[in-house]
Amino acid sequence: MTSIKDIPLSDLDPSVQTRFQSGEHFEVFDRLRAEAPVYFHETTQYGPFWSISKYKDIIEVEANPKVFSSDAAYGGIWIKEQPKDTIRKSFMTADQPEHDQQRKVVNPIVSPSNLNDMEQKVRDIVTLVLDDLPLNEEIDWVERVSVEVTGRVLCELMDFPVEERMDLTTWSDIVNTDVDAGTEITDEYVKLEKLKPMIIKFKELFAERTGMPPQNDLISMLAHSQETANMEPQQFVGMLVLLMVGGNDTTRNSISGGLDALNKFPEEYKKLRENPELVESMVPEIIRWVTPVAHMRRTALEDIEFHGQQIKKGDKVIMWYCSGNRDPEVIEDPYTFKIDRKNPRQHVSFGFGIHRCLGNRMAELQLRVLWEEILKRGWVIETTGEPERRFSNFVVGIDSLKAIIRKPE
Amino acid sequence: MAKIIFVDHDGTKHEVEASVGSNVMQAAVDNNIEGIDGDCGGMCACATCHVTVDPEWFAKTGARSENEESMLTFLPEIAETARLGCQIEITDELDGLVVHLPIEQF
């Protein structure tokens, strides 16, 4: 097989999913950053697009939403073009002013007072999940911990029946299935069909919340706001999917990826056990390391010169977060997982600008509480193999990670 | 140089000297002022340098740009004199500027 360094840049498609599974995508982006940080790929599996691979250039694109649109009307945030009638609309796929209006509706979920209330609830959930784990026996960390913690927290945030939490994970996974992965979900129509139970369930909850006094959960917030009380079908699905996936798959994969990273850098794991207060700076480092969302797409609304390149109106522009987070110009020694970085929150995993992740602090909270509780128990969690990575260039998924919990005397 | 006074949520004051032409976020980061993260490096793109300007000084800090307005609107709680530190350029006129820090940045 030709190695990545020998492929001419013009033949290199950075979106190839299998490279995201093997880790070879990092080599592709190392080359792009070094040789052509703003590069127009003429032929890829998704047709032509620009790759933005450097940290600072990514922020520059994000800070200019007037030129670089996220609107569903031009293709939204997806690298693959979607059939118009299956597009999920939300504030993530809207420009201003709609974006600001809709985002404001759910913003109170991350208010300091709500985050404060959530901390104890997250701690109770984490305790419940950890109490149930066997020692000295191989378990699947993804299934037993990552899925359980994030699923239960999401139930709390949505006031969704906790005994039905697996549905949230299932639906979230359907949404994030790459239609080219060779599963039964071969296109967006199949996906929408499979999401029907989700739509029914959320309609039911939405109607129920509409009839109740406003309360502090995401569905109630949507149901009681003028902006979102009467969403058309594609927006209804879009909003709920956004909150569900945003609050589920990404943090799930950070929990799994964090354990993998600690096992790959045993010195760091040792440092953590000896200095549990490092959890605080380890959490953003996990989020950088994992980069749960590998890219986002924008569409140029006008011709623009960008770092010497001519981006044309209508061009598709991909910001590769996974590359920005390995940019040595900004992140020292980017291929090393270091739990005590000086500026650990310096990473692009949450995006920047008006579309910056709404739940960033909620994600950090879950990771922090989980690791605090693990360390309190004096556990050492050893992975027993490589993570099973998902076929995707978008959500960096870990579907399975085997591990054994030990408690040294 | 201009003097900038950062007031913590609990009232503690931190006085720093900042160069004219720099900005409030940079002055905070350079002096390790806790509560100012400045994750995006001053591009008005993350809102982690959110400060509340002392009302007496607010007019002198200039007007919010449209982008800044957007970034501020989705902060959980904002005061009338809220600004993003990176968008306040330090001028001679701002010598003595007082800004208040939030409990935590979002």
Interface residues (C-beta under 8 A of the other chain):
Chain A: K56 I59 E60 E62 A63 Q96 D100 R103 K104 N107 P108 V110 S111 P112 R345 Q346 F352 G353 I354 R356 L358 N360 R361
Chain B: D37 D39 C40 G41 M43 C44 A45 C46 A47 T48 N67 S70 M71 T73 F74 P76 E77 I103 E104 F106
